[in-house]
Amino acid sequence: MADIPASPATAPTDPSRVPISQVEVLAETADVEHADTRSRVFLGLGGREFRLNAGGEALDRGATRRFVLGRDANVAEPGFNDPRVPRLTLGDALSQPAYVRVEPEGANPAWCLEQVEVRVNPGTATETTLDNPRLRETGEAGRLWLDLRYGLALHLTRVRSRLPGVSPHHPQYQEGTTMPDGDLNLTNGNKLIISWHNGGMLSPNDANDARHIAQAWNAKPKDHNGYNTWSFIDVGNGAYLIKNVNANRYLEPKRKDENKGEYEPLEYGHEVWLEKGQPANAKQHWYVRRYGNQYALLLVDQSPGSAVADDKLFAAGLRDPGNNDSWVQLFPYAYRASRMLWRIIDVP
């Protein structure tokens, strides 16, 4: 089964020869009471620290913040928070502890961290990702509170890289891989698609026969009905159509017109709908990528089978992860958060 091709890459194999031009940090605050904070947050990387402050101190409940250091920086004081001054190499990043640290301040200093990922030289042949796999558990077991009362730092203990000899890297979705034959036969029978984040079953927003936004409906799998069962149709090149069994409609971005395969430009927040038929140029091809026992549903904003750039990958995820019944929207590849992961199981 074909995979989404990685970008062609030639790179030095010695990490000490690879300068760091950019560091991207994605930090997701848990969607639980008192999780948000105004405390100062720092990244430790390559033997020094960087202040993570982009557009204010707020790390809001349920939100994912993106911080960029170095090239195209979005942080405050970019010249002083630059991995190029003094110059750091990938070897520095790999040989020194990497961590996220909180310096508590304000009335609510504690921060509940859902996930954090650090990407060094993102989108290049030397892209290297650091995170902590313990934050990949479900619910409270996969969150960490940082505060003076509990501990101030989380070390990033897992490294994956495109650079040969460092570690395997799958550019599709962190650990994402094409689903191996025999792992889960998507085309054999109907499936339930269940959010890993809130347990909601992927469903139309309404039961009547009309185009609707998709939602993660909070119900137990044993209580399923035809409205939340799906079939996967293999269209080759590792891609699938995902069709709602009851509505006979396909999962795709919202169209401009119900009868035409025309869309507003795909971007963060574009709604995922159930649309009728297969008009020309319809964006209905999804790649299913495994991540542990969960899966990502990735839509490619170009012809399937061609080389895919990171900025052409979009994942279906929850708009409001704290709600029991969240609408579904597209997220850019880079966000990669638990709200974008799903369980796929046979209908009980």
N, C-alpha and C positions, 0 to 999 in steps of 0.2 A: 504494500500500500504506500503510495507516494506521500512524501512529507512536503511541507512548505520549504522551499530551498532557502538556505542561508545566503547572505550576500557573499560574493567572491571575496577572498581575503588572502593577502600575503602579509606576514608580519614577522618581526624578529622573534626568536623563540626564547631569548633571555629577558626575563622581566625587568632586570636592572637597566636594560637599554630602552625601555618603553616609557617615554615621558607621559605624565598625566596632564591632559589638556582640559578635561572636564570631569566633574563628579556630580551625579544626580542622586538626590535622596528622596525617597517616597516614604512618608510617615503617615500611617493611618491611626487616628484616635478611635478608641472603642466607643461603641454606641451604647453606653451605660451611664447611669447617673453619676455626676461629678467627675466624669472622665476627662473633660476639657481642662486646659490650664493656660495660664499666662506666664508660666515660669520660663526661664531661659533654657534653650536646648543647644547642645554642642555635639559635633561629630568629631570623634577621634580617628585619625587616619594617617598612616605614614609617619608616625612619630610626633604629630602635632594635633592641635584642635582647631576646629572651624565653628564659627557661630552660625546657627541655622535660624535666620530671621528674614522672612520674605513678606513684605507688606504688613508688618505688625507682628506682635508676639503671639496672637491667639492661635491655639491648636484646638479647634472646635470639635465637640462631640460628633462622632460618626463621619468626620470629614477626613479626606486624604490631602495632605499638603506636599507640594513638590518644591524642593530647594535645589538650585543649580549653582555650583561653584566653578570658577574658572571661565572658560569660554561661554558666552551668552548668559552670564550670571544674572540671577534674579534676587540675590540676597543683599541685605544692607552691607555697606562697607565692602564692596566686592574686591577692591584692591588689597585689603588686608585679609580677606578670606579667599585666597586664590592659591590652589595647589601648584601653580606655576611659579610662585614667588614666595620663598625660594623654591626652585624646581623640585618636584617629587616625581619618583618613578613608580611604575607598577611594582617593582621589587620592594620599594619602601612600604607600599600599601600591604603587601603580602607578608613582610617580615616583622611588622609592628602590630600591636593589638589594634583592632578596629572596634569601635563602640559608639553608642549614643548615650549622652549623659545629660541629666537635668540639674540645673541650679535653681532650687525652689525659691519662689518669691510670690508675693501677693496673698490675697485672702484664701484662694484655693490652689495651693501650689502643687498638689499631687497630679500626676498625669497617668492615665491608663492607656497603655500602648497596645494596639491590636496587631499591627504589623509594621515592620520597617525594612526597607531594602536600599542598599547603596550600590549604584552602578558607576563604575570607573570607566572612563572613555566610552560612554554609551554610543551604540550605533556604529562602532568601528570594528576593525579586525581584531582588536585587542580588548574588546569589551569584557569586563570582569565584574561579577556580581557578588556581593557579600550580604548575608542575612543571618538570622537565627532560626533554625528549623523548629525550635520549641514553640514558636509563635504560630505554628501551622495547625495546632490542635483546634478542635471545635469549641466555641463558647468560652466560658471562664477559664478553662484549663489552658487556653492558648493566648491569654492576655497577661500583661505584666504592669503592675502599678509601680511607678517611680516616685520617690519622695524621701525626705530625710528619715521618716519613720520606717521605711521599707528597704531602701537601697536606691542609689542614684543613677546607676549605669546598666546598660544591657550590652554585652559583648556580641559581636557578629562572628559566629564561629564556622559558618559554611561559606565556601568559596566555589564559584563556578566561572569558567572563563572560556572564551574562544581561542585564547592563546594556547598553542600546542604544549602539552606537558604540564599545564597548570591544573586543569580539571575539565571534565566534559561540560559542554554548554549547549543548551537547546534554546535558540533565540525566539521560539514561538511563545512560550508562556512559562518562564522560569524553568521548572523541571519538565515542562510539557513535551510529550512525545506523541507521534502518531500512534493510535490505538493498535496494539499488536493483534494479529489474528488469534482468535480463541480467548482473548481477554474479556470482551463483551461484544457479542454479536448484535450490532445495532439494527441490522436489517431483519433480524429474526423476531417477529412479533412486535407488539406495541410496548411503549416505554412510558415511564413517569420520569419527569425531569424536575428535580427537587433542589432548591437553593441550599447550599451548604451553610450559608450565613444565618438565614432565619427559618429554614425548614419549610418554606412555602413551595407549593407545587406550581410549576409553570402552567398557566391557563389563560384563556381569553378573559377580558375584563367583564364580559357579559355573555349570557348563554344564547341570546337570540342570533339569528343568521345575518350578521352584518360584520363589517370590518371593525376591529377593536384593538386597542393597545393590549400587549401582553402584560400579565401580572404574576407575581409569586403569591399564590393563594394559600393561606395558612390552614392546612387540613392534614390529617394523617393519611398516609398512603392507602390504608385499608378503606378509607372513605372516598377513594377516587371515583370518578365517573367519566363518561365519554368526553366531557369538556376538558379534562386535563390529561388525556392520553395522546401520545404522539407516535408517529412512524418516521423512521429514518430511511431515506431513499438514496442509495449510492449513485452518484453521478460521475464517478471517476476522479482521478488525481487527488484522492484522499478527501474529497468533499461530499457533503450530503445536503439534500433537501430535508427540512424538518417540517412535517405536516401535521396539523391538528386533526385527529381522527374524526371527531364529531363535526367540526365546522368545515372540514375539507379545505382549509386555508393554510397558507405557508407562512412560516416565521421569517420576517424580513424587516428592514427599516420602513418607516412610514412613507408611502408614496405621495407625490403631489396630487395625483389623480388615481382613483381606484383601479382604472382600467389600463393604465400605462406604466411602464417600467421607468418612471422618472422620479427623481428624488432631489431634495435640497442637498447641498454638499454634506457629506457625512462628517460628523464631528462629535465631540463630547456632548452627551445629553440628547442625541438624536433618538427618538422613541422607536421601540421595537413593536411592530404590529403584526396582526394576522391578516394577510391579504389574499385575494382570490386569484387563481389562475397563474399562468406563467407567461406574461407578456414579454416581448423582446426587451433585452437589457435589464430584466429584473435581477435585483441583488438578493439571491436566495441561497447561495452556496455557502455552507458553513463547514469549517474544519473543527473536528473534535479532538482535543488534546488532553491527554491524561496528566493529572497532577496528584500523585499519591493515589487515594481512592476517590478523588473528585475529578471533574472534567471542566475544561473551558470550551465555550462555544465561540469560535472566532470567525468573524465575517471579514472577507477580503474585499477591499474596495478597488478591485481590478480583476482582470481575467484570471480564472483559476488555472494553476499549472505554471504560471510565469513566475519569475523571480519576484519575491515580495519584500518590499521595504517595510521597516518597522512602523512607519507612519501610515501604512495602508492596512494595518491590522486593527480590528475593533472587536471587543468582547461584549457579549450580552451580560448585563449585571443589574443589580437592584438600585433603583433611584433613591429609595428611602430605606436603607437597611435596618433601621430601628423599628419600622412598622411591620405588623403581622402580614399585611397585604400590600406589597410594594409593586409599583409599576416597574417595567423593565426598559432599560435604555442602553445605548452603546457607550462604552468607555474606550479610550485609546489604549493600545497595547501597553504603553509604559505604566499605566496606573496599577495594574496587577494587584488587586485586593481581594479579600475573601468574599466580598459581595459579587464577584465575577466567577465564582466557582459553583459547580452543580454536581449533584449525584444523578446518575442515570441508572434506573433499575427496571427490570421486567415488571409488567403489571401484575400485581398479586392475584 
